[in-house]
């Protein structure tokens, strides 16, 4: 089972990667950027699910 801290670490890692990629490929519709954004969205949804279960 993935812990909340692990998800937060992964979110931060992907967020930093996304910033780096945006500096190299400023077109927001670039397939690599879209794929990374989708991974980040999935992790953010997972984070929200875990948070809502704890409340």
Beta strands, then each sheet from edge to edge (+ up, - down):
end
